[in-house]
Each structure stands twice: as structure tokens, then as C-alpha cells.
Amino acid sequence: MTHHIPQTMGQQHGRRSWAEPWKIKMVEPLRMITREERQAAAEGAGYNTFLLRSDDVYIDLLTDSGTSAMSDRQWAGMMLGDEAYAGSRNFYHLEDAIQTYYGYRHILPTHQGRGAEHLISRVAIKPGQYIPGNMYFTTTRLHQEMAGGIFVDVIIDEAHDPESLHPFKGNIDLGKVEDLINTHGAAAIAYISLAGTVNMAGGQPVSMANVRDLRALCDRHGIKLFLDATRMVENSFFIQEREEGYAGKSIAEILREFCGYTDGAWMSAKKDNLVNIGGWLAVNDWDLFEELRNLIVVFEGLHTYGGAAGRDMEAMAIGIVESVQDDHARSRVGQVRYLGELLVEWGVPIVQPIGGHAIFLDARRFYSHIPQNQFPAQTLAAELYLDSGIRSMERGIASAGRDPHTGDHYYPKLELTRLTIPRRVYTQAHMDVTAEAVKAVYDARETTHGLKMVYEPKYLRFFQARFERL
Ligand code: P61
């Protein structure tokens, strides 16, 4: 027998290892149920991972939204909640953190990201106007459509190709925006909707050069540029790593510069900002702010709490400061990358380059024998759960929904299953278990059949749809 010398993660990559910049103070036990119980749970959930009880899940990679572990500082901050109806001190802490790290002037807290999307869509879109954006996001596009707007995808073509290795696959194709302006006129554009690390494309970043060029284009035509800042910290990490001139700048400096090219932002604080619930909306223009500040009292709450408790605003303010630390960002994206590199090494098809918050399995290549209208990505999420109790999320035809004008399915080029890594929650061993489970499902791919949808809700159907096995 040859003697095998074990290697650390760092040694496998020819470098020194790094570790998470925290240690664990409190744990939550996990439970694994039997294969028979998982079969019953999957059937009961209509093969939709959103309908599973979390008690029936072993490793939960459904989402990185609201699933982060808070720090001891954040929990201490929760005890300092000032639950006054008006003018809570925690609001001013949050306002200060957003002004300092994101750089926007006027801030409104919301209950979560879609609360902010609702308000900005209502105020900034006139019925019939176009909203060019770097790939759709489910809630973002729905609020734009419900405000009477027409979303137009202007992301670069490479974003729709899971095998393209373009380093900034979240970039907007300025030519596509110019074409839209030439056809309809600048007045027909409500604003440009730019997202950092584009979720549906696989967590792909936008370069600083791209946002700078967009700013210039917007200035030439008098169009506003709004940012979905949900995962902008992770986007800033990729700029630091990949873009010339940024290796020596901190994540905080990069974030601030990037936001500085935009007119405002909405945020799901449940991601980068390391809280379990919350969001915010921020703009620089006073008149726009006045309108938003008035509307928020109708839908969210008074402008100094929006949809949040004082304690939650405090946790957000502290989370913002923690999130922009370079070692946090590196270990966060590094853990995602660790899982992805194992899968790439084993020949499992995933979206590349590996993104910031999740591994996206390419269900089209994974199940090349299952046609898109038999929901290959939904099938893969169900199979992974049945194999190992790991919960993932469909990001393909079910998520894309239907065109509101024709009623037909949207047929997205990307048919993906997302393994989303919560921040500061799981260990490297959980990533190993996950990688091996994906490999087992991949090895059994040829005998797997697709699904049919048997119940379809009207809005955001993927959340509550039910399926049966074919
Ligand atoms: C997620 F299946 N994301 O990724 P809210 N912008 C962006 C998001 O990623 C985002 C929101 C706005 C979730 C939760 C979720 O189809 C789904 O705080 C880039 O969730 O309201 C949320 O922020 C909305 C899961 C949302 C979904 C929609 O898991």
C-alpha cells in the first residue's frame, strides 16, 4: 500500500490555508431524517423545496436570505433597541452606517428588500415605461411590472452562457441600452436597474468600469441609475480580486466608489448586511426622497422605522460595519468557491466563474435528457433532497414565470439549481458532505425522470407551485 500524505485546503492550492475570522459561540443541532421520511416529506411538499418544513431538512442551502449567523455584537445591539414609534436612536445609527459605507444621502428602512422595490417602482415608473436591467430578478421585475413598467434584459450575452469565463458576467451591454434609447427615446426609460453580483446569472459581478460607463451614458441622456445593493459587498470583493487598479483598495473603499456612480439603491439587508430580517431604500435626490418618504407611511410604517423594529435596525447598523471587513468578504466568497471547485474538479456541470453567494448547478447539462418544460432544475432540487436531506432552490423555468402580456412561460436560457451558502453558518465539513451528495445525484442522473406542474399560483409561482413525478 502506498502511503498517502493528507493535505490541507491551502496545500491543495499551493498556498497557506486561511480560516474564518470568527469562532462559534452557540450551536443549533441538526437532524437527519431517513430516506423513507424524506420521500414522504418531498411528496407532501409537491416536490417544491419551498414547501418543506425546515425540521425535515439536514443542510439548508435554500437561500442566503435572512439565514446568516449574527455576531455577539449584533445580539448585544438587539438589547439596545429603542422601540419608540418615532425617531428611534437605532434609526440614526442605521442612517449613519448607510451614509458612511454606501454613501447615499437619504435613507428609509423597509421590512425587507421587496418593500423597498415596491416603493421605488411605484414612484419612479410611469405605466408603459421601460426598465433596462442586468437580468431579471423575480421580485424586482414583478414590482416593476405591477407599476406598469416593461423590464428589458440588457445584460451582456455571456451572462446567459454558464460556460463563459468572462470575469464580470453581471455587466450591462451599453449597446443594448443605446438601442433601447434610440428606438423609444430617453423619456421612455424609467431608470436603469443595476444589480450587484447578479443573482439569476449565478452571483456574477459588475465591474467598476461598467458602472462608470453607465453613469456617463445616463448623464448624456438624463436617465437615473438605481442599484440593487443586496450583494454589493460580494461584488466589491470580485472587483478587488479581478479589476486592474483595485487590488490595493479595501472592500469598503470599493463599495463606496461603486455606489457613488448611482442615484440610489434598494437593499435586502437579509443578505450582505447579516441580519435575519430588514431592508432599506436610499436616494440622493431630495424631491424623490420626499415622495418616497410620504409613500412609506402607507405601506411600511413611519419613515424612521419603515418595517423594522428598533432592535433590528441596530443589528443592521452593526452588520453593515462587519460586512465590509476584507477578511469577512474573503472567507464568505472563499467558502462558496471551495464547494464549487470540488464540483468542477469532479466534472459536475456548474455555472462558471463561481459566484459570490451560491453554487449554481447547470441542470440543462446535468439532466440533458429532461426537456425544459419537465423542469430539470426543479427535478434536481428534489433529487438532492431525497438523496441527502440537502435543500436547494430551482432557478429555471419555474422561477421565470409567465410573460404577463402573452401568458406563455418565459423560457430562460439558464436552467439552474442553486446551492446557496448562508453567511457564517456552515463549516467546511458541511461543504464536503454537500459536494459528495451532489456527486451521488450526478452519478444517478441517467435514470432520473422530470416533473409536471400540477398547481400554479399567479404571482411568483415557484414559491408555492406543486409538482408530480413523471
Ligand atoms: C434569495 F426564491 N433574494 O436570493 P427580499 N434583490 C435581490 C435578491 O436576491 C432578493 C431581493 C431583491 C432571495 C429571497 C428570495 O424568487 C425569490 O428581502 C438581488 O427577499 O424581499 C432576494 O429581497 C428581494 C428568494 C426572493 C426567491 C425571491 O433567496
Residues whose N, C-alpha, C, O or C-beta is under 5 A from the ligand:
A	BS01	P61	L62 T63 D64 S65 Q112 G113 R114 F137 T138 T139 N199 D228 T230 S268 K270 G278
